[in-house]
Amino acid sequence: MNENFNGQILLPEENKVKNAIVFLHGYGANSEDLINIGLEWKQDLPSTAFISPNAPFKCEWGENAYQWFDLTSISPEKIGEGLKKAGPHLIKLIEDVKKKFYLAESQIAFFGFSQGAMMGLYHLCKRKQSCAGLLAYSGLLFEDKEFENEVSSKFPIRIFHGKDDEVIHYENSLNSYNKLKKMGFSVDHHIQDNLGHGIDKFGLKFGNDFLKKIFKV
């Protein structure tokens, strides 16, 4: 990371960094929103760096609110434009993490929540190098005409969604799962009863188990 990095980093207390998890927060949140998950997981992942950047654009929700792209319009055209505009910022972040910690892309996993999950699902599979894996929580896979033809890499994906989510309906995650499975991704999913647009204890364990598996801990 360079001196202009805007966000939070949680490093291993003793061990050398062998892999990393990059958190991609949701609309109107910031880097502090997900970094505490790293505090929950670091005991089981003692050689992992947890990196939680602020999204690149300010959000009208408040002084410390950020967005990957604008959501004042939810038309497919505007969402597609927003995802594409944010793409170079995510790519730069990936390259910075690789350079800072001397990691290959296959040693970096991603955790995206809501809008952050949309970013991960849309962009990571277009990279030539496969990442270690993606946790996509409470999000959806946005497909435009070019999407399938632009897929260049495949990696493990785990999808999680609250069944009572009133922000992004859980059926979006079911559709994402079915589409990715059809495309040949190694993907599984869980729809959690009695949960809205958030993450509960089971969701944390669901993600932790996935990361321990892909990082062979």
C-alpha positions as CSV (number, residue, x, y, z in Angstrom):
1,M,0.0,0.0,0.0
2,N,1.2,3.5,-0.5
3,E,1.1,6.5,1.8
4,N,-2.2,7.6,0.2
5,F,-4.1,4.5,1.2
6,N,-7.4,5.4,2.7
7,G,-8.6,2.7,5.0
8,Q,-7.7,0.2,7.7
9,I,-5.1,-2.6,7.8
10,L,-4.9,-5.3,10.5
11,L,-1.5,-7.2,10.3
12,P,-0.5,-10.5,11.9
13,E,0.9,-10.0,15.4
14,E,4.0,-12.2,14.9
15,N,3.9,-14.2,11.7
16,K,5.0,-13.1,8.2
17,V,2.1,-12.2,5.9
18,K,1.3,-15.3,3.8
19,N,-2.0,-14.2,2.4
20,A,-4.5,-11.4,2.6
21,I,-8.2,-10.7,2.8
22,V,-9.6,-7.5,1.2
23,F,-12.9,-6.2,2.5
24,L,-15.2,-4.4,0.1
25,H,-17.8,-2.5,2.1
26,G,-21.3,-1.6,1.2
27,Y,-23.0,1.6,0.0
28,G,-22.7,4.5,2.5
29,A,-20.3,2.6,4.8
30,N,-16.6,3.0,5.3
31,S,-13.4,1.0,6.1
32,E,-14.3,0.6,9.7
33,D,-17.5,-1.3,8.8
34,L,-15.9,-4.6,8.1
35,I,-12.4,-4.5,9.6
36,N,-13.7,-5.8,13.0
37,I,-14.4,-9.1,11.2
38,G,-10.7,-9.4,10.9
39,L,-10.4,-9.2,14.7
40,E,-12.9,-12.1,14.9
41,W,-11.0,-14.2,12.3
42,K,-7.3,-13.4,13.0
43,Q,-6.9,-16.1,15.6
44,D,-7.7,-18.8,13.0
45,L,-5.8,-17.0,10.3
46,P,-2.6,-16.0,12.0
47,S,-0.6,-15.2,8.9
48,T,-3.3,-13.2,7.2
49,A,-3.3,-9.4,6.6
50,F,-6.8,-7.9,6.7
51,I,-7.2,-4.9,4.5
52,S,-10.3,-2.7,4.5
53,P,-10.2,0.3,2.2
54,N,-12.7,3.1,1.9
55,A,-14.6,2.9,-1.4
56,P,-13.2,5.5,-3.9
57,F,-16.1,8.0,-3.9
58,K,-17.8,10.0,-1.2
59,C,-21.4,9.3,-0.5
60,E,-24.1,11.9,0.4
61,W,-25.1,10.0,3.5
62,G,-22.4,11.7,5.6
63,E,-18.9,12.9,6.1
64,N,-17.5,9.3,6.6
65,A,-19.8,7.6,4.0
66,Y,-18.3,6.2,0.9
67,Q,-19.6,4.4,-2.2
68,W,-18.1,2.3,-5.0
69,F,-20.7,3.8,-7.4
70,D,-23.7,6.1,-7.2
71,L,-27.1,4.4,-6.4
72,T,-29.4,7.4,-6.8
73,S,-30.6,5.6,-9.9
74,I,-31.0,1.8,-9.9
75,S,-31.5,1.4,-13.6
76,P,-29.4,-1.3,-15.1
77,E,-27.7,1.2,-17.4
78,K,-26.6,3.4,-14.5
79,I,-25.4,0.4,-12.3
80,G,-23.4,-0.9,-15.2
81,E,-21.8,2.5,-15.7
82,G,-21.0,2.8,-12.0
83,L,-19.5,-0.7,-11.8
84,K,-17.2,0.0,-14.8
85,K,-16.2,3.4,-13.4
86,A,-15.2,1.8,-10.1
87,G,-13.3,-1.0,-11.7
88,P,-9.9,0.7,-12.2
89,H,-10.0,1.6,-8.5
90,L,-10.4,-2.0,-7.5
91,I,-7.7,-3.1,-9.9
92,K,-5.3,-0.6,-8.4
93,L,-6.1,-1.8,-4.9
94,I,-5.3,-5.4,-5.9
95,E,-2.0,-4.4,-7.5
96,D,-1.1,-2.3,-4.4
97,V,-1.8,-5.2,-2.1
98,K,0.3,-7.6,-4.2
99,K,3.2,-5.1,-4.2
100,K,3.0,-4.2,-0.5
101,F,3.0,-7.8,0.8
102,Y,4.8,-9.6,-2.0
103,L,1.7,-11.8,-2.7
104,A,0.4,-13.5,-5.8
105,E,-3.2,-12.9,-6.7
106,S,-3.9,-16.5,-5.7
107,Q,-2.9,-15.5,-2.1
108,I,-5.6,-12.8,-1.9
109,A,-9.2,-13.4,-1.0
110,F,-12.0,-10.9,-1.0
111,F,-15.0,-10.3,1.3
112,G,-17.7,-8.1,-0.3
113,F,-20.9,-7.0,1.4
114,S,-23.8,-5.6,-0.5
115,Q,-22.4,-3.1,-3.1
116,G,-19.0,-4.5,-2.3
117,A,-20.2,-8.0,-3.2
118,M,-21.5,-6.6,-6.5
119,M,-18.0,-5.2,-7.2
120,G,-16.3,-8.6,-6.4
121,L,-18.7,-10.7,-8.4
122,Y,-18.6,-8.4,-11.4
123,H,-14.8,-7.6,-11.6
124,L,-12.7,-10.4,-10.1
125,C,-13.6,-13.0,-12.6
126,K,-12.4,-10.7,-15.4
127,R,-8.9,-10.8,-14.0
128,K,-6.4,-13.0,-15.9
129,Q,-5.0,-14.3,-12.6
130,S,-7.4,-16.1,-10.2
131,C,-7.8,-14.8,-6.7
132,A,-7.9,-17.2,-3.8
133,G,-11.7,-16.9,-3.4
134,L,-14.6,-14.5,-2.8
135,L,-17.1,-14.2,0.0
136,A,-20.2,-12.4,-1.5
137,Y,-22.6,-11.4,1.3
138,S,-26.0,-9.7,0.7
139,G,-25.2,-8.8,-2.9
140,L,-25.9,-9.8,-6.4
141,L,-24.3,-10.6,-9.7
142,F,-24.8,-7.8,-12.2
143,E,-24.8,-9.2,-15.8
144,D,-24.5,-7.0,-18.9
145,K,-24.2,-8.2,-22.5
146,E,-20.5,-8.6,-22.3
147,F,-20.2,-10.3,-18.9
148,E,-19.9,-14.0,-19.9
149,N,-17.4,-13.3,-22.7
150,E,-15.2,-11.2,-20.3
151,V,-14.8,-14.0,-17.7
152,S,-11.1,-14.9,-17.7
153,S,-10.6,-16.7,-14.4
154,K,-12.5,-18.9,-12.0
155,F,-12.1,-19.3,-8.2
156,P,-14.1,-20.5,-5.2
157,I,-17.1,-18.4,-4.2
158,R,-19.3,-18.6,-1.1
159,I,-22.5,-16.7,-1.1
160,F,-24.5,-15.7,2.0
161,H,-27.7,-13.7,2.3
162,G,-30.4,-13.0,5.0
163,K,-33.8,-14.3,4.0
164,D,-35.5,-11.1,5.5
165,D,-33.2,-8.7,3.6
166,E,-35.3,-5.7,2.5
167,V,-32.5,-3.9,0.8
168,I,-31.4,-6.6,-1.7
169,H,-33.8,-9.5,-1.9
170,Y,-32.2,-12.9,-1.1
171,E,-33.4,-14.3,-4.5
172,N,-30.7,-12.2,-6.1
173,S,-28.1,-14.4,-4.3
174,L,-29.9,-17.6,-5.4
175,N,-29.9,-16.3,-9.0
176,S,-26.2,-15.5,-8.7
177,Y,-25.4,-18.9,-7.3
178,N,-27.3,-20.7,-10.2
179,K,-25.6,-18.5,-12.8
180,L,-22.1,-19.0,-11.5
181,K,-22.7,-22.7,-11.0
182,K,-23.8,-23.0,-14.6
183,M,-20.7,-21.1,-15.7
184,G,-18.4,-23.7,-14.0
185,F,-17.5,-21.8,-10.8
186,S,-16.9,-23.7,-7.6
187,V,-19.7,-22.0,-5.6
188,D,-21.9,-22.7,-2.6
189,H,-24.4,-20.6,-0.8
190,H,-26.5,-20.2,2.4
191,I,-29.7,-18.3,2.9
192,Q,-30.1,-17.4,6.6
193,D,-33.5,-17.4,8.2
194,N,-34.5,-14.4,10.4
195,L,-31.7,-12.2,9.1
196,G,-32.1,-8.9,7.3
197,H,-29.4,-6.9,5.5
198,G,-26.5,-7.9,7.7
199,I,-24.2,-10.5,9.1
200,D,-24.8,-12.8,12.1
201,K,-22.6,-15.2,14.0
202,F,-23.4,-18.0,11.6
203,G,-22.4,-15.8,8.7
204,L,-19.1,-15.1,10.3
205,K,-18.4,-18.8,10.9
206,F,-19.6,-19.6,7.4
207,G,-17.0,-17.1,6.0
208,N,-14.2,-18.2,8.4
209,D,-14.6,-21.8,7.5
210,F,-14.3,-20.9,3.8
211,L,-11.1,-18.9,4.3
212,K,-9.5,-21.6,6.4
213,K,-10.2,-24.1,3.6
214,I,-8.9,-22.0,0.7
215,F,-5.8,-20.9,2.7
216,K,-5.3,-24.4,4.0
217,V,-5.1,-23.4,7.6
